[in-house]
Amino acid sequence: MIEQILPEIYKLEIPIPNDPLKATNSYLVKGPERNLLIDTGFTRRECLNSMNEALTELRVDMTKTDIFITHFHSDHIGLVPQIVTETTEIYFNRPESDWLKKCTQVDDSLAFMLSSGWPDKDMAAVHSFYRSRENNFRFDLNFRILSEKDKLKVGDYSFECIETPGHSKGHICLYEPVKKLFFAGDHLLKKITPGIMAMWSYEWDPLEEYLTSLDKVGVLDIDLVLPGHAAIFENYRERIAEIKSHHDRRLNEVIAVVSQGKQTAYQIGSKLTWDVSYDSWNDFPVMLRLLAVNETVSHLRYLENRKQLRKSIVKGCVFYSSFNNNLTNK
């Protein structure tokens, strides 16, 4: 579906088959000389067909169109290799460009699962899943790297890059200060709280970076947020406040679970509340549990760095406990 938002700005809904998100929002900004396409969609035939139909309807020449990618998740970057041309600039961020070139997701995810206390029976399923998708994360493309305050001009619109790490390590948004527009990627969504993932690591503190990014965006003068999924919205500061409240509640819930005794991230995640349609943790598909544990680690890291929880490592497995449990790090 195509929706015109403003003069020469269109929202293209690219479907996500069999996913609660339903679609990725790709945005087209048309200019007299070159166009800009913001995010794309999954590497799936249905997604490619939808994108091609929209570009045809809008009479878009991809040889005169550049692509801006907010972050590396496959529902945003997946179609790039299939629609790019020799004259297309692909704008991207440095941290995720470097990561995609190394493409260590399979090894990183398995090491993360081992350290998080995953049952052995699930390891083979995750290994098989990532091996089957490994080529989807290999991008032999030349990215043009953008950083904070870099500018992109398309027709009457002049965009400024705003680095917003948190949802992903290199997440970057586009801000149009005159028209007061904010292309948010997955940094801000109207009703869904963006997932804050630890990126297969106990070293990065994504929640700290995400909350800092929310504060950075909160001082901007924005009338309209154009997110990576679902509806466009206004009153973005109210949404920021709601997201912060969500994470406050989650942090308190994590503290309460950890107070029951020393546990792994997998054990802690299994006891948290998740807004899903499954009756129990064991009913979660393996990949959904992987995402849940990843997000659990982001909250554990945040609390650990603020000396509200302690971390210990036993035989390569990471445990968390409360200081009042009188447990000694090993």
N, C-alpha and C positions, 0 to 999 in steps of 0.2 A: 504494500500500500504506500502511496505517495501523498504527502501532505505539505502544502506550501506554508511555511511559517512566517516569512517576511519576504520582501522583494529579493528574488534570486537566492533564497535559502529554502531548501526542501528537506523534509525528513523521509527517509526510505526505511520501511520496516522489513528487515531481512529475517525470515523465520528461523527459529531454532527448533528443529523437530524433536518431539518427545521430551521437552524440557519445560519446567514451570515458568521460566522467563518468557517463553513464547517467541520473542524476537529480539534482535539487536537493532538499535537505532543507528543507521548510517546517515550522515548529513552531507548534502551537496550544496556547495556555495558556488554559484556560477559567476564567472567574470568575463569581460570582453576579450581577454587574451588567453587566460588560463583559468581552469576551474580547480576547486579543492574538494576532495572527498574525505570525510572524517570518519574513520573506522569502516569495517567491511562486513564481516560475518564469518561463519564457520567454513571450513573446507569440506562442504557437502554439495552434492548436485542440486538439491533443492535451494540452497542458499545462492549458488552461482546463477541458477535460472532466474531467481527473484531479482538479483542484482542486475543481470543483463537486461531483463525486461524493463526495470526502472530506468536504467541508463538510456535504453532505446527510446522509451517514452519521452524522456526529457531531452533527447537529442544531444547526448553527451559524447564527445569525441575523446576517448581515453588518451590519445596522443597529445591532447591539450589539457590533460587533467593530472594534478598531483594528488598524493594521498598523505593524510596525516593520521598517525596511529597513536591513540591515547595510551595504550599499554599492550603488553605482549600476549594477553590471554587470547586463546584461539578463536573465541567468538567475536573478537575485534580485529585481529590481524590475519585470520585464516585464509581469506580470499585474495590477499595481496598478490601472491605469485601467479594467480590465474587471470587477473585483470590488469596487471601492470604492463606498460609498454616501454620501449627503449627510451622514450623521451619523458617518462614519468619520474618526478622526484618523489621519494618516499621519506617523509619526515618522521623521525623516531627519536627515542631518548638513548643516552649512552649506557646506563646500567643494563638495560634489557637487550640492547643490541649486542653487547659483549656476551651476555648469557646465552642468547640464541645461537651465536656462532660457536660457543663451546658445546651447547646442547648436552648437558649432563643430567637431564631430568630423571632418567631411569635410575641411575646410580644414586643420585641425591635423594630421591623419594624412598628407595629401599633402605638406605642408611638411616633416614629419618624415621621410618617405621620401626626399625630394629631398636633405635634409641628411645622410642616412645612407648615400647612395651606391647607391640602388636602380637596377636596370636600367630603362630607359625602357619596355621591353615590358610590365612588370608594373604600371605606373602606371595604365593605363586600366582594368585588371581591378579594382584596389582602389577606384578612383574610382566605378566602376559598382556595386560591392558596397555601399559606404557610402551612395550615393545611393538605392539600393533599400531601405535600412534606416533612412533618415534620420528618417522619421516615428516609428519605434519609440523614438527618443531625445528626442522632444518630449513633455514632460509638462506639461500645463496644469493642474497640481494645486497645492493649498495644502498645503505641508509644515509640520509643527510641528517646529521645529529643536530637537534635543537635543545636549548637550555633555557633557564629562567630569563625572562624579559626579551628573548628573541622575538622578532616580528615577522608576520606573514600578511601581505596585502593581497586581497582578492576583490577586484572591482571597487565598490564603495566601502568595503569592510576592511578594517585594519586590526589584525589579531595579535595579541601578546601571549606568549607562552608562560604558563604558571605551573611550576613543578609542584606536584601534590603526591609525594610518596606515601604509601600506607596500604591501599588496596593492592598495589604491587610496588616493587622497589623503585621503578622509574616512572610511575604514572605522571602524565603531564596533560594539562587542560589548555583550552584556548579561551581568551577573554577579549571581548570587544568593548572597550571602555566608553566609546561614544554612543553606541547603540545599547550598551549595558547588557550584553549577551554573554553567557558562560556555557561553553561546550564542555560538559563535566565528565565524559567517559563514565567510569564507575565510581568516581569520587563522591558524587551526590546522586542519590536516586530518590524518587518521590515517596514510595511506600516501603521499599525493601532496604534493609540496612546492608550496605556493602560489606562483603566478606573481607576480613582482615587476616590474611594468611601469613604464617611464619616462613613460607617459601623454603620448606624442607630444612630449616636451620634453627638451632637454639641460640644463635649469636645475634641475629637482627632483632630489633625491637619495633615491629611494624605498627603496633597500636600507638606508641609514643609518636612516631612519625605521622600517623594518620590524624591524631588529635591536633598536632601542630599544624598540619595542612588544613584542617578545618578552620583553625583560628586564622590562618593566612587568608583563606578565601572569605572568611566572615567580615573582613574589613573592606572588601571590594564593593563597588556600587553596581549591583546586579538587579535587573528587572526580570530577566527570563533565564531559567536554567534549562539547557537542552541535554538531557542525560543519555547514557548509553543504552538504557532499557526503559520501557514503559513511558508514562506521560511526561510531557514538558510541564514545568511548574514555576510558580512565583513564590514569594514569601520564603526565600531560601534560608534566611536566618532562623526561622522557626524550625525548619527541617534539621538544620545543624544542631539546634538545641535538643531535638528529639533523638538524634543519633547519639549525642553525648550521654543523654539519660539512659539509653539502651546499654551503652558500654559500662556506665556506672553500675547498673543492675547486674550485668554479667560479671563484672569484677567482684561484686559482693557475693554472688552465687558461687564463684570459683573459690573464694576464701572460705565459704561455709563448707564446701565439699572437702577441701584440703584439710580443714580442721578435724575431719574424721580420722585422719592418719596419713602416713606416708604413701604416696601413690604415683603411678606413671601418668603421663598425659592421656594415654588411652583409657585408663581407669577413670580419670577425672572427667574426661569428655563423655563417657558413658552415663554419668550421673547428672549431667547438665540438662536443662530443658532446651529442646530444639523445635522450631516451628515447622514440623514436617507431618506427613500423614501416616507415619508408621507407629505401631503400638508400642514397640520396644526397640532398644538399641540394637539388639540382635537381628531385628527385621530390616535395619538400614542396609541398603546395598553397600558393598565394600567401598566403592569410590565415594559415596556420601559420607561414610565414616571417616575416610581419609581427609576430606575437606573439614569435617567437624573437629578432628584431632588437630589439624593444622591451625584452625582458628583458636582452639583451646590453648595451644602453645603460645600464641601471640598474647593472650591475656596472662598466662603464667609468666612469660618473660617480663611483661610490664610490671607485674607485682613483685617479681624477683628483683628487678632493678630499683624498686622503691623500698626494698628491704621489708616487704610485707610477707614474703614467703622465702623459703630457702630451697636451694637445689642441691642434690647430691647425685653422684654417679656411681653405680654399682655394676661392675662387669659390663660396662658399655651402655647400660640402661639408665636413663635420666629419671629421677624421682623428685617430687616436690612435697614439702611438709611445712607445717606452721612452726614458728619459733617456739610457741608454747607447748609443742609436743616433746620438747627436750630430746630431739634426735640429733645425732652428730653427723656432719658431712663426712663422706668417705671418699 
